């Protein structure tokens, strides 16, 4: 293979690859560049035709950002604070719960009978209809009564020798990941109906911190379980077995040994989850009105009777993506140092 590089490609092939990568990089970066230059334009500068170079094609202005600061374009900083609080809370809770679920799937063997799942489904649906139609309970009350009963019965039924297949850890993991295969519009509409029914009991979940955070926790759990499973598989089991010999409780092994050894994975998963929550649009559109509105909704609403005001949209979008750019820089630095080697296979 004389005349070829170490990668097995000829010099001309490597040049073609370099040109392709450069073209793809330009295609990827250009939308971000266009948002940046548009954010510093005046309305006539936007509608008057395309201009590309500041101080050459057009004179930059800070007026779109001043409008954001003064609240002319909506309560931007209040919305920014909402996104920050909800994003950090949902990412932290999802990472904590998902990490425990992922560890359990790695270190313990589960056997779930499909018949027990059918028992849960039949009792949950039948109990809901029974309590609602026969005993006169409201729909939220019927749900709150039927689901715990169905869950307890399913756990008890799982201990019985029911006929049918038995699902293992890999099946449970696939079930977790499959939750992201549902069309988001279906889940969002169902959540809106559920929150509306619960609101009739006096627990306000629509346009609330608790309701939006719980939604994002459920939305993020499959990703957390999937990522953290690889991290925990990389932790040497010999360390945990040595602690078990000394009669260390399982919870102390997890929090005192496994979590510190997997801290890099937890931080990476937390940041990835936060990025998903920060950019989420559909659930926030369905489940918030004004009090807990998030940044994607505010950015999408930067228009008027004259149409889309792209200078305002670009200024709001630029401020909104700065935290994610910082997050991407941190993640890339961790990846270069090899800390994410077990997270992304």
HELIX and SHEET records of a PDB file:
HELIX    1   1 UNK A   11  UNK A   39  1                                  29    
HELIX    2   2 UNK A   43  UNK A   47  1                                   5    
HELIX    3   3 UNK A   63  UNK A   70  1                                   8    
HELIX    4   4 UNK A   76  UNK A  107  1                                  32    
HELIX    5   5 UNK A  114  UNK A  129  1                                  16    
HELIX    6   6 UNK A  130  UNK A  134  3                                   5    
HELIX    7   7 UNK A  139  UNK A  157  1                                  19    
HELIX    8   8 UNK A  169  UNK A  178  1                                  10    
HELIX    9   9 UNK A  179  UNK A  181  5                                   3    
HELIX   10  10 UNK A  184  UNK A  199  1                                  16    
HELIX   11  11 UNK A  209  UNK A  234  1                                  26    
HELIX   12  12 UNK A  237  UNK A  245  1                                   9    
HELIX   13  13 UNK A  250  UNK A  253  1                                   4    
HELIX   14  14 UNK A  254  UNK A  258  3                                   5    
HELIX   15  15 UNK A  259  UNK A  261  1                                   3    
HELIX   16  16 UNK A  263  UNK A  279  1                                  17    
HELIX   17  17 UNK A  282  UNK A  287  1                                   6    
HELIX   18  18 UNK A  295  UNK A  300  1                                   6    
HELIX   19  19 UNK A  310  UNK A  336  1                                  27    
SHEET    1   A 2 UNK A 112  UNK A 113  0                                        
SHEET    2   A 2 UNK A 166  UNK A 167 -1                                        
SHEET    1   B 2 UNK A 303  UNK A 304  0                                        
SHEET    2   B 2 UNK A 307  UNK A 308 -1                                        
END                                                                             
